[in-house]
Amino acid sequence: MTIHLNQFRFSVFIAFNIFMFAIRGNAQATSQEMNAMILLQPVDAGTQVAMVFTHRVQGEKVKLLVNAFALGNSVQPTNVNIRDQEINGDQGKVIQTEASFTISAQANLSEGAFNLQPMLNSLKSLKAFDLLYYVRDVQGFHGLKLYKDANVSVQLLQAGGPYRYRFQIADPAKPMPQLPLFDAVTPPEKKVATDTSRNPMVAKLIGLVLLTLAVGITTWLGLSYISRRRMNNLAMKRRKSTRIAPPAK
């Protein structure tokens, strides 16, 4: 699936607003302040990449990040564009920095899972960022869902539309771990399915539907039984009324 650049810009805008809303709504649950959002989406020329920062970043530092991304993923960035833009934040107007560029490679998918190692190695200096893959839902997706040690945490926040990972690195100077390609809980041969039993609202709705269905069936059976009894009684009365009395002697 390919998109035009103006559609990509709109996707960046929507995704960043969702990203900022999630940060504000989960401020207590987030151990580190998010610094950036990295978005990858297929375009005609390969993959469009956007780096959107929550604050203003010097252009030279952004260039270093773009080069680190390119080196870590073995790609050559083209059409690099870095700019600052003013947005309305909670504390008034703020300046944020955004970088966009194109790479010829597609999303680094391997056997139904994303290879996250290059992203961790190349963007670790950000310390805390969200990575979004705007690709079609991967059939039989069984990629990494959670990795955590004393220094690095990688968590899948959303599986599809887009695939969204959160990276948190306590100390980028320390050696980075080797991230597993597949999830340790879900084997590659099994398809990931949505578990609705963990959602109490969905479970209640299912229970209500089943209860309503059971009551409906019981009511239908009861009414059918009563209707048959009435029909039998009427038939018996009709037979009695049509009988011919014997002739008088």
Beta strands, then each sheet from edge to edge (+ up, - down):
strand 1: 36-43
strand 2: 46-53
strand 3: 78-89
strand 4: 92-103
strand 5: 128-133
strand 6: 146-148
strand 7: 152-158
strand 8: 163-169
sheet 1: 3+ 4- 2+ 1- 5- 8+ 7- 6+
end
